[in-house]
Amino acid sequence: MQPANPETRTTQEFEKVLTSSSTEVASFDRHEKSALERFQHFLHSSPAAVALIVLVLSIAVFGVVLGGKFFSAFTLTLILQQVAIVGIVGAAQTLVILTKGIDLSVGAIMVLSSVVMGQFVFRYGLPPELAVICGLGVGAFCGFINGVLVARMKLPPFIVTLGMWQIVLATNFLYSANETIRSQDIDANAPILKFFGENIRMGGAVLTYGVIAMVLLVALLWYVLNHTAWGRHVYAVGDDPDAAELAGVNVKRMLISVYTLSGLICALAGWALIGRIGSVSPTAGQFANIESITAVVIGGISLFGGRGSILGMIFGALIVGVFQLGLRLIGTDPQWTYLLIGVLIIAAVAIDQWIRKVAG
């Protein structure tokens, strides 16, 4: 009987060690996670969940305190009307922040677009429909400039959009001569400018076309971000632009498209703003940039890019709307609203940091 081949014996021993190690690793990987770890993983996979939980709790608390007055159809739809503009601008801000950027010019672009729509009708006599298209084009162009400066010239988004905010804001006041176009003039000559202010009544509920536009826009962007190659590329660029480039994503083109689309959405918000306030005012929507960032952050979208859901942004905007209206109905000092929203912002960032540890 011949002795076993040394090489064969060595191979068998090596395979035995590998099998033993694999069993140990598999046994280690199957360790039971704690309830806190499972909750952390759930929040990591569903970033909008935190905002939804806070929204439901907020509605429940104010419902208990205020009773039927808060749970009426009119009150709940009034909250939707109040957050419609923030929700549309927040959608634009969401796209930018998902790419690890930030856009401080969204409010200024929104107002300038609305001013262009009004001035092109009443100063130059353009048909209202063409004036709306021009306003949308101005918003998209401003976003395109932001995108080129960020993508092609590699300038920090914060600095670029801060500068664009000042430029657009000044242009807005210089071009409009700080004049407001009155509601009566719009009704008589260009009612289409107030299209998003028209409403549909269903019992006690009142839904404006602006609210419907916000819901449809968010639904469309949710689908695009989750079920198209463009949407996956947005997340990839925000998560790791170098890795996205190596994977074949044209990062520069993606960033330009995101900022351009953001500007176009802001122009849509400008059109909706005319319907909301009933006039074309160069001083309207001055805090839209801050309000949009607030909705995004409270909604669980990471400021570090690459993670979050646009549904979370809507939940964040609704949370702010619930707090504003609820505290007003209670009769508290308005400063309490800012205090609580500030606490929510800091808490949202802290929770985001905690959730991100799952990936680390």
C-alpha positions as CSV (number, residue, x, y, z in Angstrom):
1,M,0.0,0.0,0.0
2,Q,1.6,3.3,-1.1
3,P,1.8,6.3,1.3
4,A,-0.5,9.2,0.5
5,N,0.9,11.9,-1.7
6,P,2.2,14.8,0.5
7,E,0.7,17.4,-1.9
8,T,-2.7,15.7,-1.7
9,R,-2.5,15.5,2.1
10,T,-1.6,19.2,2.3
11,T,-4.5,20.1,0.0
12,Q,-6.9,18.1,2.1
13,E,-5.7,19.8,5.3
14,F,-6.0,23.2,3.7
15,E,-9.5,22.5,2.6
16,K,-10.4,21.3,6.1
17,V,-9.0,24.6,7.6
18,L,-11.0,26.6,5.1
19,T,-14.2,24.7,5.8
20,S,-13.7,25.1,9.6
21,S,-13.0,28.9,9.1
22,S,-16.1,29.3,6.9
23,T,-18.2,27.6,9.5
24,E,-16.9,29.9,12.2
25,V,-17.4,33.0,10.1
26,A,-20.9,31.9,9.1
27,S,-21.6,31.2,12.8
28,F,-20.3,34.7,13.7
29,D,-22.4,36.4,11.0
30,R,-25.6,34.7,12.2
31,H,-25.3,36.4,15.7
32,E,-28.6,37.8,16.9
33,K,-28.9,41.5,16.5
34,S,-30.3,43.6,19.3
35,A,-33.6,45.4,18.9
36,L,-31.7,48.7,18.7
37,E,-29.5,47.4,15.9
38,R,-32.4,46.1,14.0
39,F,-34.2,49.5,14.4
40,Q,-31.0,51.2,13.2
41,H,-30.8,49.0,10.1
42,F,-34.5,49.7,9.4
43,L,-33.9,53.4,9.5
44,H,-30.8,53.1,7.3
45,S,-32.9,51.3,4.7
46,S,-35.9,53.6,5.1
47,P,-34.5,57.1,5.7
48,A,-38.0,58.7,5.4
49,A,-39.3,56.6,8.3
50,V,-38.1,58.9,11.1
51,A,-39.9,61.9,9.5
52,L,-43.0,59.9,9.1
53,I,-43.0,58.8,12.7
54,V,-42.5,62.4,13.9
55,L,-45.3,63.6,11.6
56,V,-47.8,61.0,12.9
57,L,-46.8,61.8,16.5
58,S,-47.2,65.5,15.9
59,I,-50.6,65.2,14.3
60,A,-51.7,62.9,17.2
61,V,-50.5,65.3,19.9
62,F,-52.1,68.3,18.4
63,G,-55.2,66.3,17.7
64,V,-55.5,65.4,21.3
65,V,-54.8,69.0,22.5
66,L,-57.1,70.7,20.0
67,G,-59.7,67.9,19.4
68,G,-61.9,68.0,16.4
69,K,-60.8,71.5,15.4
70,F,-57.5,70.2,14.3
71,F,-58.7,67.0,12.7
72,S,-61.2,68.8,10.4
73,A,-60.8,68.3,6.7
74,F,-60.4,72.1,6.2
75,T,-57.5,72.3,8.8
76,L,-55.6,69.4,7.4
77,T,-55.9,70.6,3.8
78,L,-54.9,74.1,5.0
79,I,-51.6,72.6,6.1
80,L,-51.1,71.2,2.6
81,Q,-51.8,74.6,1.1
82,Q,-49.3,76.3,3.4
83,V,-46.5,73.8,2.5
84,A,-47.2,73.6,-1.2
85,I,-44.5,76.2,-2.2
86,V,-42.0,74.8,0.3
87,G,-42.7,71.3,-1.0
88,I,-42.0,72.3,-4.6
89,V,-38.9,74.2,-3.8
90,G,-37.9,71.4,-1.4
91,A,-38.0,69.0,-4.3
92,A,-35.5,71.1,-6.2
93,Q,-33.3,71.3,-3.0
94,T,-33.6,67.5,-2.6
95,L,-32.1,66.8,-6.0
96,V,-29.1,69.0,-5.3
97,I,-28.5,67.7,-1.7
98,L,-28.6,64.1,-2.9
99,T,-25.5,64.9,-5.0
100,K,-23.7,66.2,-1.9
101,G,-24.4,69.8,-2.8
102,I,-26.6,72.6,-1.5
103,D,-28.5,75.4,-3.3
104,L,-28.9,78.7,-1.5
105,S,-30.4,80.4,-4.6
106,V,-33.6,78.4,-4.9
107,G,-35.8,81.1,-3.3
108,A,-34.3,83.9,-5.3
109,I,-34.7,81.9,-8.6
110,M,-38.3,81.2,-7.7
111,V,-39.1,84.9,-7.1
112,L,-37.2,86.1,-10.2
113,S,-39.1,83.6,-12.4
114,S,-42.4,84.8,-11.1
115,V,-41.4,88.4,-11.7
116,V,-40.3,87.6,-15.3
117,M,-43.7,86.0,-15.9
118,G,-45.5,89.1,-14.7
119,Q,-43.3,91.7,-16.3
120,F,-43.3,90.0,-19.7
121,V,-47.0,90.2,-19.7
122,F,-47.6,93.7,-18.3
123,R,-44.4,95.5,-19.5
124,Y,-43.8,93.9,-22.9
125,G,-47.3,92.7,-23.8
126,L,-46.4,89.1,-24.4
127,P,-49.2,86.5,-24.3
128,P,-49.4,85.1,-20.8
129,E,-48.7,81.5,-21.9
130,L,-45.4,82.7,-23.6
131,A,-44.5,84.7,-20.5
132,V,-44.9,81.6,-18.4
133,I,-42.6,79.6,-20.7
134,C,-40.0,82.5,-20.5
135,G,-40.2,82.4,-16.7
136,L,-39.6,78.7,-16.7
137,G,-36.7,79.2,-19.1
138,V,-35.1,81.8,-16.8
139,G,-35.3,79.4,-13.8
140,A,-33.7,76.6,-15.8
141,F,-30.9,79.0,-17.1
142,C,-30.0,80.1,-13.6
143,G,-29.8,76.5,-12.5
144,F,-27.7,75.7,-15.6
145,I,-25.2,78.4,-14.6
146,N,-25.0,76.9,-11.1
147,G,-24.4,73.5,-12.6
148,V,-21.6,74.6,-14.9
149,L,-19.8,76.5,-12.2
150,V,-20.0,73.5,-9.8
151,A,-19.3,70.7,-12.4
152,R,-17.0,72.3,-14.9
153,M,-15.1,74.8,-12.7
154,K,-15.1,72.6,-9.6
155,L,-16.3,75.5,-7.4
156,P,-18.0,74.6,-4.0
157,P,-21.8,74.5,-4.4
158,F,-22.2,76.5,-1.2
159,I,-20.1,79.4,-2.6
160,V,-21.6,79.2,-6.1
161,T,-25.2,79.3,-5.0
162,L,-24.5,81.9,-2.3
163,G,-23.2,84.2,-5.0
164,M,-26.0,83.3,-7.4
165,W,-28.5,84.1,-4.6
166,Q,-27.1,87.6,-4.3
167,I,-26.9,88.1,-8.0
168,V,-30.5,86.9,-8.7
169,L,-31.9,88.8,-5.7
170,A,-30.3,92.0,-6.9
171,T,-31.5,91.4,-10.5
172,N,-35.0,90.7,-9.2
173,F,-35.3,94.1,-7.5
174,L,-33.5,96.1,-10.2
175,Y,-35.6,94.5,-13.0
176,S,-38.9,94.8,-11.2
177,A,-38.2,98.3,-9.8
178,N,-39.6,96.8,-6.6
179,E,-43.1,97.1,-8.0
180,T,-45.9,94.6,-7.2
181,I,-48.3,93.6,-9.9
182,R,-51.8,93.6,-8.3
183,S,-54.2,90.7,-8.2
184,Q,-56.9,92.7,-10.0
185,D,-54.6,93.4,-12.9
186,I,-53.7,89.7,-13.2
187,D,-57.4,88.7,-13.1
188,A,-58.2,91.1,-15.9
189,N,-55.3,90.4,-18.2
190,A,-53.5,87.2,-17.4
191,P,-55.6,84.8,-15.2
192,I,-53.3,81.9,-16.2
193,L,-50.7,83.3,-13.9
194,K,-52.9,82.5,-10.9
195,F,-53.8,79.0,-12.2
196,F,-52.2,77.2,-9.2
197,G,-54.3,79.3,-6.8
198,E,-57.5,77.9,-8.1
199,N,-59.0,75.2,-5.9
200,I,-61.2,72.1,-5.8
201,R,-63.6,71.7,-2.9
202,M,-64.7,68.3,-1.6
203,G,-66.9,68.7,1.4
204,G,-64.8,70.7,4.0
205,A,-61.5,69.9,2.2
206,V,-60.0,72.6,-0.1
207,L,-57.3,71.5,-2.4
208,T,-55.5,74.1,-4.6
209,Y,-53.9,73.2,-7.9
210,G,-50.6,74.1,-6.3
211,V,-51.1,71.3,-3.8
212,I,-52.0,68.9,-6.6
213,A,-48.9,70.1,-8.5
214,M,-46.7,69.5,-5.5
215,V,-48.0,65.9,-5.0
216,L,-47.7,65.0,-8.7
217,L,-44.1,66.5,-8.8
218,V,-43.0,64.5,-5.8
219,A,-44.6,61.3,-7.1
220,L,-42.9,61.8,-10.4
221,L,-39.4,62.5,-8.9
222,W,-39.8,59.6,-6.5
223,Y,-40.4,57.3,-9.5
224,V,-37.5,58.8,-11.4
225,L,-35.1,58.6,-8.5
226,N,-36.0,55.0,-7.7
227,H,-36.7,53.4,-11.0
228,T,-34.6,55.0,-13.7
229,A,-30.9,55.0,-14.5
230,W,-30.7,58.8,-14.1
231,G,-32.1,58.5,-10.6
232,R,-29.6,55.8,-9.6
233,H,-26.8,58.0,-11.0
234,V,-27.9,60.9,-8.8
235,Y,-27.5,58.7,-5.7
236,A,-24.2,57.3,-7.1
237,V,-22.7,60.8,-7.6
238,G,-23.7,61.9,-4.1
239,D,-22.4,58.7,-2.5
240,D,-19.0,58.7,-4.2
241,P,-18.4,60.8,-7.4
242,D,-15.0,59.1,-8.1
243,A,-16.5,55.6,-8.0
244,A,-19.4,56.8,-10.1
245,E,-17.0,58.1,-12.7
246,L,-15.1,54.8,-12.8
247,A,-18.4,53.0,-13.2
248,G,-19.1,55.0,-16.4
249,V,-21.3,57.8,-15.0
250,N,-20.6,61.2,-16.6
251,V,-20.5,63.1,-13.3
252,K,-20.2,66.6,-14.8
253,R,-23.2,66.1,-17.1
254,M,-25.2,64.6,-14.2
255,L,-24.5,67.6,-12.0
256,I,-25.4,70.1,-14.7
257,S,-28.7,68.2,-15.4
258,V,-29.5,68.2,-11.6
259,Y,-28.9,71.9,-11.1
260,T,-30.8,72.8,-14.4
261,L,-33.7,70.7,-13.3
262,S,-33.6,72.3,-9.9
263,G,-33.8,75.7,-11.4
264,L,-36.7,74.7,-13.6
265,I,-38.6,73.3,-10.6
266,C,-37.9,76.6,-8.7
267,A,-39.5,78.5,-11.7
268,L,-42.5,76.2,-11.4
269,A,-42.7,77.2,-7.7
270,G,-42.6,80.8,-8.8
271,W,-45.6,80.2,-11.0
272,A,-47.4,78.5,-8.1
273,L,-46.3,81.4,-5.8
274,I,-48.3,83.8,-7.9
275,G,-51.4,81.7,-7.4
276,R,-50.7,81.4,-3.7
277,I,-50.4,85.1,-2.8
278,G,-52.5,86.4,-5.7
279,S,-50.0,88.9,-7.0
280,V,-46.5,89.2,-8.5
281,S,-44.3,90.5,-5.7
282,P,-40.5,90.8,-5.8
283,T,-40.4,90.6,-2.0
284,A,-42.3,87.3,-1.6
285,G,-40.6,84.0,-0.7
286,Q,-37.6,85.5,0.9
287,F,-37.0,82.6,3.2
288,A,-37.8,79.8,0.7
289,N,-34.1,78.7,0.6
290,I,-34.0,78.2,4.4
291,E,-37.4,76.6,4.5
292,S,-36.5,74.1,1.8
293,I,-33.3,73.1,3.6
294,T,-35.3,72.7,6.8
295,A,-37.8,70.4,5.1
296,V,-34.9,68.3,3.5
297,V,-33.0,67.9,6.8
298,I,-36.0,67.1,9.0
299,G,-37.1,64.7,6.2
300,G,-34.0,62.6,6.8
301,I,-32.1,63.3,3.6
302,S,-28.4,63.2,4.4
303,L,-26.4,66.5,3.9
304,F,-23.5,64.2,3.1
305,G,-25.3,63.1,-0.1
306,G,-26.3,59.8,-1.6
307,R,-28.9,58.8,0.9
308,G,-32.5,59.8,1.5
309,S,-36.0,59.8,0.0
310,I,-37.9,62.7,-1.5
311,L,-40.9,61.4,0.4
312,G,-39.0,62.3,3.6
313,M,-38.7,65.9,2.3
314,I,-42.5,66.1,2.1
315,F,-42.9,64.6,5.5
316,G,-40.4,67.2,6.8
317,A,-42.3,70.1,5.2
318,L,-45.6,68.8,6.7
319,I,-44.0,68.5,10.1
320,V,-43.2,72.2,10.0
321,G,-46.7,73.0,8.7
322,V,-48.3,71.0,11.5
323,F,-46.2,72.7,14.2
324,Q,-46.9,76.2,12.7
325,L,-50.6,75.8,12.5
326,G,-51.0,73.7,15.6
327,L,-49.2,76.2,17.8
328,R,-51.0,79.1,16.2
329,L,-54.4,77.4,17.0
330,I,-53.2,76.9,20.6
331,G,-52.4,80.6,20.9
332,T,-48.7,80.3,21.8
333,D,-46.0,82.8,20.9
334,P,-44.8,82.3,17.3
335,Q,-41.2,82.1,18.6
336,W,-42.0,78.6,20.1
337,T,-42.4,77.4,16.5
338,Y,-38.9,78.5,15.6
339,L,-37.5,77.0,18.8
340,L,-39.1,73.6,18.2
341,I,-38.1,73.5,14.5
342,G,-34.5,74.4,15.5
343,V,-34.5,71.4,17.9
344,L,-35.9,69.2,15.2
345,I,-33.2,70.2,12.7
346,I,-30.4,69.4,15.2
347,A,-32.1,66.2,16.2
348,A,-32.5,65.2,12.5
349,V,-28.8,65.7,11.8
350,A,-27.8,63.8,15.0
351,I,-30.1,60.9,14.0
352,D,-28.6,60.9,10.5
353,Q,-25.1,60.6,11.9
354,W,-26.2,57.7,14.1
355,I,-27.9,55.9,11.2
356,R,-24.8,56.3,9.0
357,K,-22.8,54.2,11.4
358,V,-24.6,51.2,10.1
359,A,-22.7,51.6,6.8
360,G,-19.5,52.1,8.6
